[in-house]
């Protein structure tokens, strides 16, 4: 049925499937995610320079929407979908659609992941929208639940998400959900406070060398 409806040789617009199955009154805001050009994949956390640029992400929203919710820059909000709930820090702007929020993907990490320190910003302030996105669509006719994916290509439906946003109660200024830190794998080197990879290639006497005179 889905192939018959959507597999058309000419492009056409249709309401996202998940969006058509949830209450727009209960979840009035679209939420999307995209990759920062400088750090496309999660393993960018292994690059000390990139971590200074993209150490953690914010939930970006239009200032008018923020004003309606009652939040400002650096405030914390709860973001809820029909599937899950997260807590994130706000960054307001005017360069986005009023009822759409967005954030960088692949920056938030579980504490301890990628051998990062348990208190690294990626785990303390960084977050993912993954917790809000269901792998299955809401139940349809007969209670059957289909994959929450593009009906033709099978690509995961990362851009069909609708959410509601409320101001978070005062408390710990950390992203949620929070899980126990991942423990280091046996045999993996410890986490250095200062990254000195490649130091041996610096010229003798360089101020950046640990063994400089």
C-alpha positions in Angstrom: 0.0 0.0 0.0 2.8 2.5 0.9 4.8 1.7 -2.2 1.7 2.1 -4.4 1.0 5.5 -2.8 4.5 7.0 -2.5 6.6 5.3 -5.3 5.8 7.9 -7.9 8.3 8.8 -10.7 7.6 12.5 -10.2 8.3 14.2 -6.9 5.2 15.4 -4.9 4.6 16.7 -1.4 2.8 14.8 1.2 2.4 15.2 5.0 5.1 13.3 6.8 3.6 9.9 7.9 4.5 10.2 11.6 3.3 13.8 11.6 -0.1 12.8 10.3 -0.5 10.3 13.1 0.2 12.5 16.1 -1.7 15.4 17.6 -0.5 18.7 16.2 -2.2 20.4 19.2 -0.2 18.3 21.7 3.1 18.5 19.7 3.0 21.9 17.9 6.7 22.3 17.1 8.9 20.6 14.4 12.3 19.4 15.6 15.1 18.7 13.1 18.8 17.8 13.4 21.7 18.4 11.1 25.5 17.8 11.1 28.0 20.6 11.7 30.3 20.9 8.7 33.4 20.9 10.9 32.5 17.8 12.8 30.4 15.4 10.7 30.8 12.3 12.7 30.9 11.3 16.4 34.5 10.4 16.2 35.3 14.1 15.8 35.4 14.1 19.6 38.9 12.5 19.2 40.1 15.8 17.7 41.1 18.3 20.5 40.8 21.3 18.2 37.3 20.4 17.1 36.2 19.9 20.7 37.0 23.5 21.4 34.6 24.5 18.6 31.9 21.9 19.0 32.2 20.7 22.6 28.5 20.7 23.1 25.3 21.7 21.3 22.2 23.8 22.1 18.6 23.6 21.1 18.2 26.6 18.7 14.8 28.2 18.5 13.2 31.4 17.3 13.2 34.2 19.8 9.4 34.6 19.5 8.9 31.0 20.4 11.3 31.3 23.3 9.4 34.3 24.5 6.1 32.4 24.3 7.6 29.5 26.4 9.2 32.0 28.8 12.9 31.2 28.3 16.0 33.0 27.2 19.6 32.1 26.1 21.2 29.5 28.3 17.9 28.5 30.0 17.0 24.8 30.1 13.9 23.2 28.5 12.1 19.9 28.4 11.5 18.6 24.9 8.9 15.9 24.6 7.6 13.8 21.7 5.1 11.0 21.7 8.1 8.6 22.2 10.4 10.2 24.7 11.7 13.2 26.7 15.0 15.1 26.8 16.3 18.2 28.6 18.5 20.7 26.7 19.9 24.2 26.9 18.5 26.9 24.7 20.1 29.2 22.1 17.7 31.8 20.6 17.9 33.2 17.1 15.8 34.8 14.4 17.3 32.8 11.4 14.9 29.9 11.6 11.2 29.2 11.1 9.2 30.2 14.2 7.8 26.8 15.0 10.9 24.8 14.2 13.7 24.0 16.6 17.0 22.4 15.5 20.4 21.3 16.8 23.7 19.8 15.7 23.8 16.0 15.7 26.6 13.7 16.7 28.0 16.0 19.4 26.2 14.9 22.5 27.8 11.7 23.9 27.1 9.3 26.8 29.5 10.0 29.6 32.7 7.9 29.1 32.0 7.3 25.4 35.0 7.7 23.0 37.2 7.6 26.1 36.2 11.1 27.1 36.3 12.2 30.7 33.1 11.6 32.7 32.7 15.4 33.1 33.4 16.3 29.5 31.0 18.9 28.0 29.8 16.4 25.4 28.1 14.3 28.2 27.2 17.2 30.6 25.6 19.6 28.2 25.6 17.9 24.8 22.4 15.9 23.8 20.8 14.0 21.0 17.3 14.0 19.6 17.6 10.2 19.1 15.7 9.7 22.4 12.7 11.5 20.9 12.5 9.6 17.6 10.7 6.2 17.5 11.9 3.4 15.3 8.2 2.6 14.7 5.2 4.7 13.7 2.2 5.0 16.1 -0.2 2.1 15.8 -2.4 2.2 12.7 -5.3 0.1 11.5 -5.5 -3.1 13.5 -2.8 -2.0 15.9 0.0 -2.7 13.4 3.1 -0.5 13.7 5.3 0.1 10.6 8.9 1.3 10.5 9.3 5.0 11.0 11.2 5.4 7.7 10.9 6.7 4.2 8.4 4.5 2.5 10.5 4.2 -0.7 14.2 4.3 0.4 13.9 3.0 3.9 16.0 5.9 5.2 15.2 6.7 8.9 12.7 9.5 9.3 14.9 12.1 11.1 12.9 15.1 9.9 9.3 14.1 10.7 9.5 14.8 14.4 7.0 16.9 16.3 7.5 18.0 19.9 6.2 20.2 22.7 8.6 22.3 24.7 8.3 23.6 28.2 10.6 25.4 30.6 12.6 23.0 32.8 12.3 23.3 36.6 15.3 24.7 38.4 17.9 22.0 39.1 21.1 20.5 37.9 22.1 22.3 34.7 22.9 19.2 32.7 21.3 17.5 29.7 19.0 14.5 30.2 18.5 11.6 30.0 21.6 10.7 31.9 23.1 7.2 32.1 25.9 5.7 34.1 29.3 6.5 32.4 30.7 3.9 30.1 33.7 2.2 31.7 37.1 2.2 29.8 37.8 -0.9 27.8 40.7 -2.9 29.3 44.0 -2.0 27.7 42.9 1.4 26.4 45.2 4.2 27.4 44.1 6.6 30.1 42.6 10.0 29.3 45.4 12.6 29.2 44.7 16.0 30.6 46.8 17.5 27.7 46.8 15.9 24.3 50.4 15.6 23.0 49.8 13.4 20.0 52.3 14.3 17.2 54.6 16.2 19.6 57.6 14.2 18.3 57.3 15.9 15.0 57.8 19.4 16.4 61.2 21.0 16.0 63.7 20.8 18.8 63.3 23.7 21.3 59.7 24.4 20.3 57.7 25.9 23.2 55.0 23.3 22.5 57.3 20.3 23.3 57.0 18.8 26.7 60.7 18.0 26.8 61.8 21.5 25.8 64.9 22.9 27.6 
